[in-house]
Structures are given as structure tokens and as C-alpha cells.
């Protein structure tokens, strides 16, 4: 196993990465948000990566050796997804993904995260994002209170 983010390649996701990227998402979601009920089955998440995220969005993966260790999805100025395999958290890969997102959207970024996800709040705030809106979760599939963050250069 490699030691840090330097040993990890960030690259555009290929169709062949969809399964591995979905697996990272599923493991990361379960580890980071154990109390949040997912409205979609594992198979539906895999299909969404295969048919929507990888082919139709600006989807990136972090790759260490032959393993996908992270996934980031951009949709215009929205940082739609950023998930790392649990064992790869804290190694700088998320920092590199955010830097890439800012590079690809130099006018600014917005994102949503759940209110219960304190580590995500600290991470994004450390990267210059500001919380601008809190909701009761009525607008998301999980029905989980969330917060919108914005980054402007």
C-alpha cells in the first residue's frame, strides 16, 4: 500500500471505473454517515454510477496502484460528490480533489452536505467554503437536514 496522496493519480473516470467508484461511494457513505438512511439500494447506486455519473458528468477518480480510492463528481459549479475509501481519508487526496474542482470551476463552487457530517463541514471550511443555507432535508432524497456551502475566489 502507498503512503499518501503523492502516490495517487487523479484522472477522469472511464466506463470501466464505474463499479469501483460506486463501491468507494457505498463504503464511504456507510462509514461517514451511518445514521443517514439511503433511499437507493446498492444496485441502484451502482447503476447510477454506470449510466449517469461516469458517462454524463465530470467524474474523476483517485487511483492508487490498481485500486480506485476516491471519486469526485462535478456538475457545472456544483461539487456533486466527493467520497474517499475510508482507509484513504486523511492522506491529502480530498485536498487534491478540492484543488482540482477549484481549477475546473475557477468562478466558484457550491455543494451540499448533511448537517450531521461534522468532519465534512470542517474539511470544506478549511478549504475556504462558507455555509450559506441550512434546510430541514425536505429537498433531498434522504430527507436529512443539510447545509449548502459556497466557495468564491
N, C-alpha and C positions, 0 to 999 in steps of 0.2 A: 504494500500500500504506500502511496506517496504521502508526503508530509503536509503539503499546503497548496495554496491557490496557484503558486507558480507552476506546479506540475499538472495543472488542469487547463485544458483547452476550451475556450468558449467559441462555439460555432453555430451556424444556422442549423436548425433541426432538419433532418431528412425524413422521408416517409418511414424508413427503417428504424428511426428513433422513437416512433410514436409509442410503442409498447413500453419501452424503458422509461420514457418521460412520464407516462401515466403512472408507472409503478413508483417513481420518485414522488410524484404528487400524492398518491394514495398513502405511502408510508409517512411522508412529511405531515400531511393533514392529520393523520391518526396520532402522530407523536406530539404535534404542536397544539392541536385543538380537540382533545379527547372528549370534551363535553359538548361539542357542536355536532348536531345531527346533520348528516349529509343527506340531501334529498335524492341523490342518484346512486345507483348500485355501482360496484367496481366495474362491471362490464359496461355500463353506460359511460362511466368516466373514460375507460379505455377507448370506446367508440368515439367519444367527443375529441380526444386527442388525435385519433386516427383520421377522422373525417372533417374536423373543423380546425382545431388549433394548429396542427402541423401544416396542413396544406393551405390554409386560408389566412393565417395570422403571421405576424413577425415573431416566429418562435425560435428560441435559442436553447441550446443545451450546454451544460458543463460536462466535459468528458475527461476522466482520469483513466489512463490506460484504455481498457476496452469497456469501461463502465460509465454510464450516464449517471452523474452525481447531482445534477441540478437542472432546473428548467425555468425559463423566463419567457413570458408572452407579452408582446406589446400590441396595442390596437390604437393606432394614432398616438395621441398624447396620454393614453391610459396604460399604466403598468398593470396589466390584467392579471398576471400570475407571476409569482416568484417563490419557488419552493426548492429546498435542498434536501438531499437524503440526510436523515437525522445524524448519521455518523460524520457528515461533512460540514455540519454547522460550526461556526466559529473559526473557520480556516481562511476567511477572506474571499470566498467565492461570491457570496452575496454582495460584498463591496464591489467586486469586479462587475457583477451583473448590473448594479445600480449605475456605475460609471458608464457602462455600455448603453444603458437606457437613456441616460442624460446626453450622451454623444448622439444617439439616434433621434432624440427629441430635444434639441437644444433650446427650443422656446419654452419648455416646461413639461411637467408630468403631473398626472393625478393618479390616485389609486385608492382603493377601499381595503380596509382590514377590519376584522372583528374587534369589538371593544374589549373582549376577554383576552386578546392576544397582546399582552404587555410587552413581550420580547420584540414583536414586530413594531410596536409603537416606538420603542427605544431605538431600534435599528434605523427606521426611516427618519426619525428626528435627528439622529446622529448624522444623517446624510442630507440635512437641510430641508426636509419636508416639514410642513406645518399642518396641524389638524385644523380643518375649517368647517366640518359639518359632522354632527352626530345624529344617528337615526335609531329608531326602535326596531329596525330589521324588517319592517313591512315590505321594503322594496327588494329584498334579496331572497333567493330560493330557500335558504336555510332558516329564514325568519329569526335571524340572530342580530342583535344590535351591532351596528358597525359605525365606522368613522372614516371620513374621506380626508385624505392627505393631499397636499399640493406642494410641488416644488417649482419655483420660478428662479431663473438665473439672476 
